[in-house]
Amino acid sequence: MTRLALPAVDSKLLAQATELLLAPAALEFRQLSDVLAGIHVHHVDYADLYFQYSRMERKKAS
């Protein structure tokens, strides 16, 4: 498998994405790179990975 390099990203955005999307799912950038590399091996021109984050705010009881 080919390792694909991650482009440069603002460190604050990277930290936020790690905290909100990757950490709760126990994912690491290495794993994402491996997935994309695996897709690339099959000569796929385009691929997307989608992540979802949701948050619910609770109303305080009066």
N, CA and C of each residue as an Amber inpcrd file, in Angstrom:
protein
   186
   0.8290000  -1.1750000   0.0000000   0.0000000   0.0000000   0.0000000
   0.8760000   1.2410000   0.0000000   0.4250000   2.2780000  -0.6560000
   1.1430000   3.5400000  -0.7150000   0.6860000   4.4340000   0.4280000
   1.6260000   5.0860000   1.0650000   1.2980000   6.0500000   2.1140000
   1.0560000   7.3950000   1.4490000  -0.0760000   8.0090000   1.7040000
  -0.3780000   9.3300000   1.1500000  -0.0970000  10.3780000   2.2090000
   0.5460000  11.4340000   1.8230000   0.8800000  12.5030000   2.7660000
  -0.3320000  13.3970000   3.0000000  -0.4550000  13.8570000   4.2320000
  -1.5070000  14.8110000   4.5500000  -1.0160000  16.2150000   4.2260000
  -1.8530000  17.0410000   3.5930000  -1.4340000  18.4180000   3.3100000
  -1.3270000  19.2240000   4.6070000  -0.6000000  20.3230000   4.5320000
  -0.4530000  21.1900000   5.7030000  -1.8130000  21.7620000   6.0900000
  -2.1200000  21.7260000   7.3920000  -3.3940000  22.2190000   7.9050000
  -3.1120000  23.0570000   9.1330000  -3.9210000  24.0950000   9.3380000
  -3.7870000  24.9350000  10.5280000  -3.8320000  24.0570000  11.7730000
  -2.8700000  24.2270000  12.6650000  -2.7630000  23.3530000  13.8330000
  -3.9790000  23.4330000  14.7490000  -4.6270000  24.5890000  14.8440000
  -5.8340000  24.7130000  15.6820000  -6.9880000  23.9130000  15.0880000
  -7.1340000  23.9650000  13.7720000  -8.1900000  23.1990000  13.1080000
  -7.9240000  21.6970000  13.2210000  -6.6800000  21.3340000  13.1010000
  -6.2990000  19.9360000  13.2240000  -6.5920000  19.4070000  14.6300000
  -6.2760000  20.2040000  15.6400000  -6.5460000  19.8110000  17.0270000
  -8.0500000  19.6750000  17.2660000  -8.8270000  20.6020000  16.7100000
 -10.2790000  20.5540000  16.8790000 -10.8660000  19.3270000  16.1800000
 -10.4170000  19.0370000  14.9720000 -10.9030000  17.8640000  14.2500000
 -10.5360000  16.5810000  14.9950000  -9.3330000  16.5490000  15.5250000
  -8.8940000  15.3790000  16.2900000  -9.7790000  15.1750000  17.5140000
 -10.0360000  16.2460000  18.2350000 -10.8310000  16.1680000  19.4640000
 -12.2850000  15.7970000  19.2010000 -12.8790000  16.4000000  18.1780000
 -14.3110000  16.2070000  17.9370000 -14.6510000  14.9880000  17.0880000
 -13.7640000  14.6220000  16.1690000 -14.1010000  13.5610000  15.2170000
 -13.2980000  12.2790000  15.3930000 -12.0130000  12.4100000  15.5480000
 -11.1740000  11.2200000  15.5800000 -11.1140000  10.5660000  16.9550000
 -10.8370000  11.3410000  17.9760000 -10.6590000  10.7780000  19.3280000
 -11.8780000   9.9880000  19.8120000 -13.1110000  10.5110000  19.6700000
 -14.2690000   9.7320000  20.1410000 -14.4250000   8.3820000  19.4340000
 -13.9260000   8.2910000  18.2140000 -14.0190000   7.0340000  17.4560000
 -12.7300000   6.2220000  17.5450000 -11.7810000   6.6680000  18.3620000
 -10.4790000   6.0070000  18.5190000  -9.7680000   5.8530000  17.1730000
  -9.8260000   6.9050000  16.3580000  -9.1510000   6.9090000  15.0560000
  -7.9080000   7.7820000  15.1140000  -6.9330000   7.4380000  14.2570000
  -5.7010000   8.2130000  14.1400000  -5.5060000   8.5790000  12.6750000
  -4.7240000   9.6320000  12.4340000  -4.4610000  10.0600000  11.0590000
  -3.8080000   8.9450000  10.2430000  -2.9810000   8.1360000  10.8740000
  -2.3350000   7.0200000  10.1810000  -3.3900000   6.0910000   9.5930000
  -4.4580000   5.8330000  10.3510000  -5.5160000   4.9460000   9.8690000
  -6.2440000   5.5710000   8.6790000  -6.4910000   6.8600000   8.7320000
  -7.1500000   7.5340000   7.6060000  -6.2700000   7.4800000   6.3650000
  -4.9900000   7.6950000   6.5660000  -4.0500000   7.6160000   5.4570000
  -4.0380000   6.2160000   4.8540000  -4.0770000   5.2010000   5.7040000
  -4.1040000   3.8180000   5.2220000  -5.3630000   3.5280000   4.4000000
  -6.4900000   4.0340000   4.8470000  -7.7490000   3.8310000   4.1150000
  -7.6680000   4.4880000   2.7410000  -7.2200000   5.7390000   2.7030000
  -7.1150000   6.4350000   1.4180000  -6.0760000   5.7770000   0.5130000
  -4.9820000   5.3020000   1.0920000  -3.9670000   4.6130000   0.2970000
  -4.5400000   3.3230000  -0.2890000  -5.3430000   2.6280000   0.4980000
  -5.9750000   1.4010000   0.0110000  -6.9100000   1.6660000  -1.1540000
  -7.6090000   2.7570000  -1.0910000  -8.4920000   3.1450000  -2.2030000
  -7.6550000   3.5120000  -3.4200000  -6.5700000   4.2340000  -3.1950000
  -5.6960000   4.6870000  -4.2800000  -5.0820000   3.5130000  -5.0440000
  -4.7710000   2.4420000  -4.3490000  -4.1740000   1.2520000  -4.9690000
  -5.0830000   0.6990000  -6.0640000  -6.3820000   0.8940000  -5.9080000
  -7.3400000   0.3830000  -6.8880000  -7.6160000   1.3870000  -8.0030000
  -6.7460000   2.3820000  -8.1290000  -6.8070000   3.3890000  -9.1930000
  -8.1140000   4.1800000  -9.1850000  -8.6080000   4.4650000  -8.0110000
  -9.7960000   5.2990000  -7.8580000  -9.3340000   6.7550000  -7.9240000
  -9.9810000   7.5450000  -8.7600000  -9.5670000   8.9360000  -8.9300000
 -10.0070000   9.8370000  -7.7840000 -11.2040000   9.5980000  -7.2590000
 -11.7360000  10.4570000  -6.2040000 -12.3650000   9.6060000  -5.1090000
 -12.1610000  10.0290000  -3.8790000 -12.7900000   9.3390000  -2.7470000
 -12.9810000  10.3550000  -1.6250000 -14.0150000  10.1860000  -0.8840000
 -14.3010000  11.0710000   0.2430000 -14.4940000  10.2430000   1.4980000
 -14.1010000  10.8130000   2.6090000 -14.4070000  10.2520000   3.9140000
 -15.3090000  11.2610000   4.5990000 -16.4190000  10.8100000   5.1180000
 -17.3670000  11.7080000   5.7730000 -17.3800000  11.4270000   7.2700000
 -17.4080000  12.4940000   8.0360000 -17.4740000  12.4090000   9.4880000
 -18.6500000  13.2420000   9.9490000 -19.2580000  12.8240000  11.0080000
 -20.4000000  13.5660000  11.5380000 -20.1650000  13.8380000  13.0150000
 -20.4930000  15.0470000  13.4080000 -20.3840000  15.4480000  14.8050000
 -21.7140000  16.0650000  15.1900000 -22.2700000  15.6380000  16.2850000
 -23.5120000  16.2540000  16.7630000 -23.3580000  16.5870000  18.2290000
 -24.0940000  17.5590000  18.6230000 -24.0170000  18.0220000  20.0100000
 -25.4160000  18.4170000  20.4480000 -25.7750000  18.0490000  21.6530000
 -27.0770000  18.3920000  22.1820000 -26.8720000  19.2070000  23.4460000
 -27.5610000  20.3090000  23.5040000 -27.4880000  21.1440000  24.7100000
 -28.7310000  20.8870000  25.5380000 -28.5340000  20.7170000  26.7950000
 -29.6630000  20.4710000  27.6950000 -30.0690000  21.7740000  28.3810000
 -31.3660000  21.9470000  28.4940000 -31.8570000  23.1270000  29.2040000
 -31.7280000  22.8790000  30.6890000 -31.3030000  23.8900000  31.3880000
 -31.2160000  23.7700000  32.8370000 -32.6110000  23.8850000  33.4460000
 -32.8600000  23.0530000  34.4220000 -34.1500000  23.1220000  35.1070000
 -34.2020000  24.4020000  35.9280000 -35.3670000  25.0500000  35.9220000
 -35.5040000  26.2920000  36.6840000 -35.8450000  26.0460000  38.1200000
